[in-house]
Amino acid sequence: MSDDMERWSNQQVALVDLIDRVIGGGVVISGDVVIGIAGVDLVYLGLRLVLAPAHEVEESVALRRRSA
């Protein structure tokens, strides 16, 4: 086991701390939902969820506006 894995396995991390670390780096969750009857697809939903800190998003938008 690596040193990082040993450190985390011996340390209790609160759920809020874990979520804070994940969102701090930014996360993209994507998925597809298809609703159908008798083998006929009736509804297709493509879902994308972006979780990132607001200041990171603001900086990214500002950089894009400057370069455009």
N, C-alpha and C positions, 0 to 999 in steps of 0.2 A: 504494500500500500504506500502511496506517496505521502509526503509530509503534510500536504494540504488536506488530503482525505483523512489522515489520522487526526489532524487538528479539528476538522469538522465533526468527525464521528464521536469525539470525546466532549464536544461542546454542545450545549442545548441552545438552539436558536429559536427565538419567538417568531411566530408566523408573520407578524407585522414587520420584523426586521428582514425576513426573507423576501417578502413582497416589496419592501422598500429597495432592496438591492437589485431585484429583478427589474422593477420599473425604472430605477435610476439609470440602468443601461439601455432601456428601451426593449420592447417586446412586440412582435407581430404574431398574431394568432389568426390563422385562416382555416376555413372549412367550407364544405358544400353540403347543402340539404336538398334532397330531391323527394317530392311527395308524388306518389303515383298510385293508380288503381289498375289492377289487372294487367300489369306490365306496361302501362301507358303513363309516361311522365307528365304530370299536370303542372307542377310548380317546381322551379329550380331557384335556389337562393345561393348566391356566392357571398360568403361572409368574410370580412377582413376587419380585424380589431387591432388598433395600434395603441399601445400603452407606452407613454413616454412622459417625462417631466415637462411641464408647461414651458419652462425657460429654455429647454432644448428645442422644442418645437418653434418657439418664437425666434430663436437664433437661426434655425434652419430656414424659416420663411424669409427673414431679413436678408440672409445671404443670397437666396434665390432672386429676390426683388432687385438687389444690387447688380447681380450678374445679368439680369434680363434687360 
